[in-house]
Amino acid sequence: MMDRHLRELLNDQFNKELYSAYLYTDFADYYHARGLHGFGNWYDVQVQEERDHAMLMRAWMLKRGETIELLPIAKPDKTITDDDDPLHFALAHEQYVTGLIHTLHDAAEAAGDTDSAKFLDWFVKEQVEEEENATSMIERYDKAVADGTLEALDTELKGRRWKAPSLHVDIF
C-alpha cells in the first residue's frame, strides 16, 4: 500500500498535468487565432505531452493498486495581450511544475518508497527539458522578432510532431 501523503500528491499531480494540457490548449488556440499556426502546433504538441504525463501517473497509481480521483480542472486564468505572453506564461508554469515534481520526489523518498522515487526520477529529468524548451522558445521568438524572421520560425514550428514519452508503465 502506498503512503497516504504520497498517494494524495500523485493524485493531485495527475490532475495538475491535465490542467497543464488545458493551459497549453488555451495557448495553442490563441496562436491559431492569430494565424501563427506553427506556434499553435508547438502548443498542440505540448497538450499531448502533458496529457501523457497525466496518464503515466495514472498508470503508476494503478500498477501500485491505487485509484485516481478525478478532480475538477480549473479554467486557465492567463490573460494574453501580446504574442510572447504564452511563452513567458509557459516558462513560469514549467518552473512551478518542477517544484511540484521535486515535492513529489521528496515525499516518495521520505516515505521510503524507492520504486516511486525511481519512477519520479524520469519526471525530474523531464522537467529540466521542459524548462530548457520554454526558455529556448522565448529566446528564439525574441531573436526572430528582432531579425524579422518570425514567419520563418513559425513555419519551422509547424513541423514539430509528438513523440510518446520514453517512460512506459505496464499496468496489465
C-alpha positions in Angstrom: 0.0 0.0 0.0 1.3 3.4 -1.0 1.9 6.1 1.7 -1.3 8.2 2.1 0.5 11.6 1.6 2.4 10.3 -1.5 -0.8 8.9 -2.9 -2.6 12.3 -2.4 0.3 14.2 -4.0 0.4 11.8 -7.0 -3.4 12.1 -7.5 -3.1 15.9 -7.3 -0.2 15.9 -9.8 -2.3 13.8 -12.2 -5.0 16.5 -12.2 -2.4 19.3 -12.4 -0.9 17.6 -15.5 -4.4 17.7 -17.1 -4.6 21.4 -16.1 -1.3 21.9 -18.0 -2.9 20.4 -21.0 -5.8 22.8 -20.6 -3.4 25.8 -20.3 -1.5 24.8 -23.4 -4.7 24.3 -25.3 -5.5 27.9 -24.5 -2.1 29.0 -25.8 -2.5 26.9 -29.0 -5.9 28.4 -29.6 -4.5 31.9 -29.2 -1.8 31.3 -31.7 -4.0 29.6 -34.2 -6.5 32.5 -34.0 -3.6 34.9 -34.6 -2.5 33.0 -37.7 0.7 31.8 -36.1 -0.1 28.1 -36.8 3.5 26.9 -36.1 3.3 28.3 -32.6 -0.2 26.8 -32.3 1.3 23.5 -33.3 4.1 23.8 -30.7 1.4 24.1 -28.0 -0.8 21.4 -29.6 2.1 19.0 -29.1 2.6 20.3 -25.6 -1.0 19.4 -24.9 -0.3 15.8 -25.9 2.8 15.7 -23.8 1.0 16.9 -20.7 -1.9 14.5 -21.2 0.6 11.6 -21.5 2.3 12.8 -18.3 -1.0 12.5 -16.5 -1.6 9.1 -18.0 1.8 7.9 -16.8 0.9 9.0 -13.3 -2.4 7.2 -13.5 -0.7 4.0 -14.8 1.8 4.1 -11.9 -1.1 4.5 -9.4 -3.0 1.6 -10.9 0.1 -0.5 -11.0 0.5 0.1 -7.3 -3.1 -0.9 -6.6 -4.3 2.7 -6.1 -7.0 4.6 -7.9 -7.2 8.1 -9.3 -9.7 10.6 -8.0 -10.8 12.8 -10.9 -11.0 16.4 -9.7 -12.4 19.4 -11.4 -9.9 21.0 -13.8 -9.7 24.8 -13.5 -10.1 27.0 -16.5 -6.8 28.7 -17.4 -6.7 32.2 -15.9 -4.0 33.8 -18.0 -4.8 37.0 -19.9 -2.9 37.1 -23.2 -2.2 40.6 -24.5 1.0 40.1 -26.6 2.2 37.3 -28.8 5.0 36.4 -26.4 2.8 36.2 -23.3 2.1 32.4 -23.7 5.8 31.8 -24.0 6.5 33.6 -20.7 3.5 32.0 -19.0 4.7 28.6 -20.1 8.1 29.1 -18.6 6.6 30.2 -15.3 4.2 27.3 -15.4 7.0 24.8 -16.1 9.1 26.2 -13.2 6.0 25.8 -10.9 5.6 22.2 -12.1 9.3 21.5 -11.5 8.7 22.5 -7.8 5.7 20.1 -7.7 7.7 17.2 -9.1 10.5 17.8 -6.6 8.0 17.8 -3.8 6.6 14.5 -5.0 10.1 13.0 -5.3 10.9 14.2 -1.8 7.7 12.7 -0.5 8.5 9.3 -2.1 11.9 9.3 -0.5 10.5 10.4 2.9 8.0 7.5 2.7 10.8 5.1 1.9 9.1 4.3 -1.4 12.1 3.6 -3.6 10.1 2.4 -6.5 8.0 5.6 -6.7 11.2 7.7 -6.3 12.7 5.9 -9.2 9.5 6.4 -11.2 9.6 10.1 -10.4 13.3 10.4 -11.5 12.0 10.4 -15.1 9.8 13.4 -14.3 12.6 15.2 -12.6 14.7 14.9 -15.8 11.7 15.7 -17.9 11.2 19.0 -16.1 14.8 20.0 -16.9 13.9 19.5 -20.6 10.6 21.3 -20.2 12.2 24.4 -18.7 15.0 24.4 -21.3 12.4 24.2 -24.1 10.3 27.0 -22.7 13.4 29.2 -22.2 14.6 28.4 -25.8 11.2 29.3 -27.2 11.4 32.8 -25.6 14.9 33.3 -26.9 14.0 32.1 -30.4 10.9 34.3 -30.5 12.8 37.4 -29.4 15.6 36.7 -32.0 13.0 36.1 -34.7 11.2 39.4 -33.9 14.5 41.3 -33.8 15.7 39.7 -37.1 12.3 40.0 -38.9 12.2 36.2 -39.3 9.1 35.4 -37.2 7.3 33.9 -40.2 10.3 31.5 -40.8 10.3 30.4 -37.2 6.5 29.9 -37.3 6.9 27.8 -40.4 9.6 25.7 -38.7 7.4 25.1 -35.7 4.7 23.6 -37.9 7.0 20.6 -38.3 7.0 19.6 -34.7 5.5 16.2 -34.1 4.6 14.4 -30.9 6.8 11.6 -29.7 5.4 9.4 -26.9 7.4 9.5 -23.7 10.3 7.1 -23.3 8.9 6.1 -19.9 6.4 3.2 -20.0 4.5 1.7 -17.1 2.9 -1.7 -17.7 -0.3 -1.9 -15.7 -1.8 -5.1 -17.0 
